[in-house]
Amino acid sequence: MNAFIYSLLGVVLIAMPRFVFAESGVEVFQGCRFVSSEWADGDSFPVRLPDGREVTVRLYGVDCIETAAANETLARRLRAQRRYFGIEAGDGIDSGETARMLGVEAAIRTASLLAEPFSVETSFTDARGSGMSQRVYGYVTLQDGRDLGSVLVGEGLARAFGVVRSRADGTPGEEYRQRLADFELVAAGSRRGAWAKTDWSKLAADRALERDEAHELAALMGKSPPAAGVDPNTASASILETLPGIGPVLAGRIIEERDVGAFLTADDLRKVKGISDGVLERISTHLRFDEAERQNIATPVGTGGISNQRASD
């Protein structure tokens, strides 16, 4: 009898849907497959979902080194990543090429880790991209239960950097960010991956130079909020960062919070950790709430339903 029950249970489990809706508003797709592509890198790659759809997943919270510098934007990003890790020239190869090769190593490692079916959790938040396919932020859980982003950071093939959001299991995005930071610290101390190429005597100077140049570039470009205002419910991370007092961390927290529920007024931004009365006062004149108005029209009073599909960097 027990054997029959176990056999029946196995049939039921196989017949279960391959994706579920988590309480956090994230869809969890099981049995996903990696799609080989020449342009995929360590943190952004095409995936085939169980229903046959193909999307490009951009990992939350991690940033692998670029595999190419085909244009000015990619070249600047590659330089910023090289400076973050403090990568210097070695074995007759300049520092930029050394960094790029580490990016290639990360891409190969990701493809290897995704050789077996894996799970993807995503709210289909727009991660922008090149237009080759739909690009969305997501978390990836390997077949052995490990988190892909954590593995890459722990092996020194990615930095803990970028937008995060709450996990399907309820783990807050900020907690996930801190866990990645811990993995990065261990990887750096163990000189794993890119950290094996770090010139520790120049690391602080490299990072300071990157910050100085980024600030100078922003000033030259006249980086300021769009004249039409910024809707915190739909703005990308880069647009949110044009608001006075909003940097990458606060932009990421705004994106995480809006996935839980739309901001209806400027005062709603107080629930974002780190936004003080002073910051709110400075940004309030630059805000608009078009998305909130659409939500109010689309959702009758009392239903409590608010879409959590948003655009972000």
MOKAWO-V32881 format. One record per pair of residues at least 24 apart in sequence whose ideal C-beta (glycine too) atoms are under 6 Angstrom apart, sorted by the first residue. I is the first residue (numbers start at 1). J is the second residue. Records with the same first field share a line. If there is no record, write none. Layout:
I = J, J
This chain:
18 = 50
22 = 168
24 = 166, 168
25 = 123, 308
26 = 121, 123, 168
28 = 121, 168
29 = 120
30 = 119
31 = 117
32 = 118, 120
34 = 114
41 = 67, 107
42 = 106, 107, 110
55 = 134, 136
56 = 133, 135
57 = 120, 138
58 = 127, 135, 137
59 = 149
60 = 137, 139, 164
61 = 149, 162, 164, 177, 180
62 = 149, 152, 153, 158
63 = 158, 159, 161, 162
64 = 106, 158
65 = 99, 102, 103
66 = 103
67 = 103, 104, 107
80 = 210
83 = 206, 207, 210
84 = 159
85 = 194, 198
86 = 198, 199, 202, 203, 206
87 = 197
88 = 199
98 = 197
102 = 194
106 = 157
109 = 157
113 = 142
116 = 143
118 = 142, 143
121 = 168
123 = 259, 308
124 = 309
125 = 310, 312
126 = 311
150 = 183
153 = 180, 183, 184
154 = 183, 187
155 = 192, 193
156 = 187, 192, 193, 194, 195
157 = 193
160 = 184
163 = 237, 252, 255, 312
164 = 252
165 = 256, 259
173 = 256
225 = 286
229 = 286, 288
230 = 286, 287
231 = 288, 290, 291
232 = 263
233 = 258, 262, 263, 291
234 = 291, 311
236 = 311, 312, 313
237 = 312, 313
238 = 313
243 = 283, 286
244 = 282
245 = 279, 282
250 = 274
255 = 312
258 = 310
259 = 308
261 = 306
262 = 292, 295, 306
264 = 292
